[in-house]
Amino acid sequence: MSERLVPGDTAPAFTLPDADGNEVSLADHKGRKVIVYFYPTALTPGCTKQACDFTDNLSLLATAGYDVIGVSPDKPEKLAKFREKESLKVTLVSDPSKEVLEAYGAYGEKKLYGKTVTGVIRSTVIVDEEGKVERALYNVKATGHVAKIIRDLGI
């Protein structure tokens, strides 16, 4: 199982393709805070709710200095379908190798309907302007998570 990040850690660098196949790097956001969230599968109810919540609050988060990047193992084509179907404004990137998911501690064993399975652990890592982990939240719920982040960050 991959190691979980803790506040003060350097956020693992990444460059991944977005829904249009363009490369998105964490380094592109240096000087801004970044909410990197990890979700299992596009076009599923929980992941849709979470992505829509981030989209609905994107301008509020951006005004407060936060960029948002959603990471899943889905291929860019599926992310594009997800974005179009749900009118998402959040940046979605593809990590089919799961290397970034593992580097962030967002892939490993988890409980699903009482069974232990290996997969994406719904997680959110907030990275500060210098690329350090400010907060690392694991096993988060899809519903209400964005509202909780906004409350916790005092936005």
C-alpha positions as CSV (number, residue, x, y, z in Angstrom):
1,M,0.0,0.0,0.0
2,S,1.3,3.5,-0.8
3,E,2.3,5.9,1.9
4,R,-0.1,8.6,2.8
5,L,1.1,12.2,2.7
6,V,1.1,14.4,5.7
7,P,1.2,18.2,6.1
8,G,4.7,19.5,5.4
9,D,5.6,16.8,2.8
10,T,6.6,18.0,-0.7
11,A,3.7,17.2,-3.0
12,P,4.8,14.7,-5.6
13,A,5.4,16.4,-9.0
14,F,3.2,15.2,-11.9
15,T,2.4,15.8,-15.5
16,L,-0.7,14.0,-16.8
17,P,-3.0,14.4,-19.8
18,D,-6.3,16.2,-19.4
19,A,-9.6,15.4,-21.1
20,D,-8.3,17.0,-24.3
21,G,-4.9,15.2,-24.2
22,N,-3.0,18.4,-23.1
23,E,-0.4,18.0,-20.4
24,V,-1.2,19.4,-17.0
25,S,1.6,19.7,-14.4
26,L,1.5,20.5,-10.7
27,A,4.4,22.8,-11.5
28,D,2.2,24.9,-13.8
29,H,0.3,26.0,-10.6
30,K,3.4,27.2,-8.6
31,G,2.5,30.3,-6.7
32,R,-1.2,29.3,-6.3
33,K,-2.7,26.8,-3.9
34,V,-4.0,23.6,-5.6
35,I,-6.7,21.2,-4.4
36,V,-5.8,17.9,-6.0
37,Y,-8.6,15.4,-5.6
38,F,-8.6,11.7,-6.4
39,Y,-11.7,9.8,-7.5
40,P,-12.3,6.3,-8.7
41,T,-14.3,6.5,-11.9
42,A,-15.9,9.2,-14.1
43,L,-19.6,9.0,-14.8
44,T,-20.5,7.2,-11.6
45,P,-23.0,8.8,-9.1
46,G,-20.5,9.7,-6.3
47,C,-17.8,10.9,-8.6
48,T,-20.3,13.0,-10.6
49,K,-21.6,14.6,-7.4
50,Q,-18.1,15.5,-6.2
51,A,-17.0,16.9,-9.6
52,C,-20.3,18.9,-9.9
53,D,-19.7,20.3,-6.3
54,F,-16.2,21.4,-7.3
55,T,-17.5,22.9,-10.5
56,D,-20.3,24.8,-8.7
57,N,-17.7,26.2,-6.2
58,L,-14.9,26.8,-8.7
59,S,-15.1,30.6,-8.9
60,L,-15.3,30.8,-5.0
61,L,-12.2,28.6,-4.7
62,A,-10.4,30.5,-7.5
63,T,-11.1,33.9,-5.9
64,A,-9.6,32.5,-2.7
65,G,-6.5,31.5,-4.6
66,Y,-7.1,27.8,-5.2
67,D,-7.0,25.8,-8.4
68,V,-8.7,22.4,-8.6
69,I,-7.4,19.3,-10.4
70,G,-9.3,16.0,-10.4
71,V,-7.3,12.8,-10.9
72,S,-8.6,9.4,-11.9
73,P,-7.3,6.3,-13.7
74,D,-9.8,7.0,-16.5
75,K,-8.6,7.6,-20.1
76,P,-8.8,11.2,-21.5
77,E,-11.6,10.2,-23.8
78,K,-13.8,9.1,-20.8
79,L,-12.9,12.3,-19.0
80,A,-14.0,14.4,-22.0
81,K,-17.3,12.5,-22.1
82,F,-17.7,13.1,-18.3
83,R,-16.9,16.8,-18.7
84,E,-19.4,17.3,-21.6
85,K,-22.2,15.2,-20.0
86,E,-22.0,17.0,-16.7
87,S,-20.9,20.5,-17.9
88,L,-17.8,20.3,-15.7
89,K,-15.4,23.2,-15.4
90,V,-12.9,21.5,-13.2
91,T,-9.6,20.3,-14.7
92,L,-9.7,16.5,-15.0
93,V,-6.5,14.5,-15.6
94,S,-5.9,10.9,-16.5
95,D,-3.6,8.6,-14.5
96,P,-4.1,5.1,-16.1
97,S,-0.7,3.8,-14.7
98,K,-1.9,4.9,-11.2
99,E,1.7,6.2,-10.5
100,V,0.4,9.6,-9.3
101,L,-2.5,8.0,-7.4
102,E,0.1,5.8,-5.6
103,A,2.5,8.7,-5.0
104,Y,-0.2,10.6,-3.2
105,G,-1.3,7.6,-1.2
106,A,-4.7,7.5,-3.0
107,Y,-4.4,4.0,-4.3
108,G,-4.4,0.8,-2.2
109,E,-6.6,-1.4,0.0
110,K,-10.0,-0.1,1.0
111,K,-13.3,-1.4,2.2
112,L,-16.1,-1.5,-0.3
113,Y,-19.4,-2.9,0.8
114,G,-17.7,-4.8,3.7
115,K,-15.0,-6.4,1.4
116,T,-11.4,-5.4,1.2
117,V,-10.5,-4.4,-2.3
118,T,-7.6,-2.6,-4.0
119,G,-8.5,0.6,-5.8
120,V,-8.6,4.4,-5.8
121,I,-9.1,5.8,-2.3
122,R,-11.2,8.9,-2.6
123,S,-8.8,11.5,-1.3
124,T,-8.0,15.2,-1.4
125,V,-4.6,16.8,-1.0
126,I,-4.3,20.6,-0.6
127,V,-0.9,21.9,-1.9
128,D,0.3,25.3,-0.9
129,E,2.0,27.9,-3.2
130,E,5.4,26.4,-2.6
131,G,4.4,22.8,-3.5
132,K,4.1,21.6,0.1
133,V,1.2,19.5,1.4
134,E,-1.0,21.8,3.5
135,R,-3.7,19.1,4.2
136,A,-4.1,15.5,3.2
137,L,-7.6,14.0,3.6
138,Y,-8.2,10.3,2.9
139,N,-11.3,8.1,2.6
140,V,-13.5,11.2,2.1
141,K,-17.2,11.0,1.3
142,A,-18.2,12.3,-2.2
143,T,-21.3,14.1,-0.8
144,G,-20.6,17.2,1.3
145,H,-16.9,17.0,0.9
146,V,-16.5,20.3,-1.1
147,A,-18.6,22.2,1.4
148,K,-16.5,20.8,4.2
149,I,-13.2,21.9,2.5
150,I,-14.6,25.4,2.0
151,R,-15.6,25.5,5.7
152,D,-12.3,24.1,6.9
153,L,-10.3,26.6,4.8
154,G,-12.4,29.5,6.1
155,I,-13.5,30.5,2.6
